[in-house]
Amino acid sequence: MEARNFDRTMMAFRRRVPYRSFSVVLVNGDRFEVDHHDALVVRDGVAVFVGPGGVPVLFDHEGVAQVIGDLKGETVE
């Protein structure tokens, strides 16, 4: 995924009102659910998700295979 598109997509999911969880699947097969909007920081094609218990997950635009969630009716700017 292109870095700019990655940033825009992650932020679109993060900013949904009301917030709804979404899943990120990495190319290595790992997957995690972003369960809170403040648990995700995105910048320049890199993101950090702080999971339950304070466990960080660092991922970038090249490592994402799929984002699972519904952006129906949302605009990606």
C-alpha positions in Angstrom: 0.0 0.0 0.0 1.3 3.5 -0.9 2.4 5.5 2.2 0.0 8.4 1.6 -2.9 6.0 1.0 -2.0 4.1 4.2 -2.1 7.3 6.2 -5.4 8.4 4.8 -7.0 5.0 5.2 -5.8 4.6 8.8 -7.0 8.1 9.7 -10.4 7.5 8.1 -11.0 4.4 10.2 -9.6 6.2 13.3 -11.9 9.3 12.9 -15.2 7.5 12.4 -18.1 8.8 14.5 -19.2 6.9 16.4 -15.9 5.0 16.5 -16.1 1.3 15.4 -13.3 -1.2 15.8 -11.4 -2.4 12.7 -8.8 -5.1 12.1 -5.4 -4.9 10.4 -4.0 -8.0 8.8 -0.2 -7.9 8.1 1.6 -9.7 5.3 3.1 -12.1 7.8 -0.4 -13.3 8.8 -0.6 -11.5 12.1 -3.8 -9.6 12.7 -5.0 -7.3 15.5 -8.1 -5.3 16.3 -7.8 -1.5 16.8 -10.4 -1.3 19.5 -10.0 2.4 20.5 -9.3 5.5 18.4 -6.7 6.9 20.8 -4.7 3.7 20.6 -3.5 4.4 17.1 -0.9 6.9 15.9 -0.2 7.3 12.2 2.5 9.4 10.4 4.4 9.1 7.1 3.4 5.6 6.3 4.1 4.2 9.8 1.7 3.4 12.6 1.8 2.3 16.2 -1.1 0.6 17.9 -1.1 0.2 21.6 -3.0 -2.8 22.4 -4.6 -4.0 25.7 -2.1 -4.2 28.5 0.1 -1.5 26.8 1.5 -3.9 24.2 2.7 -1.9 21.2 2.4 -3.0 17.6 4.5 -1.2 15.1 3.6 -1.6 11.4 4.0 0.3 8.2 2.4 0.7 4.8 4.5 -2.1 3.2 3.5 -4.6 5.9 -0.3 -4.3 5.6 -2.1 -6.9 3.6 -5.6 -5.9 4.4 -7.7 -3.6 6.6 -11.0 -5.1 7.6 -13.9 -2.7 8.5 -16.7 -0.7 6.9 -16.0 2.8 5.6 -19.4 2.8 3.8 -20.6 6.4 3.8 -17.2 7.7 5.0 -14.9 10.0 2.9 -11.2 9.4 2.8 -9.4 12.8 2.5 
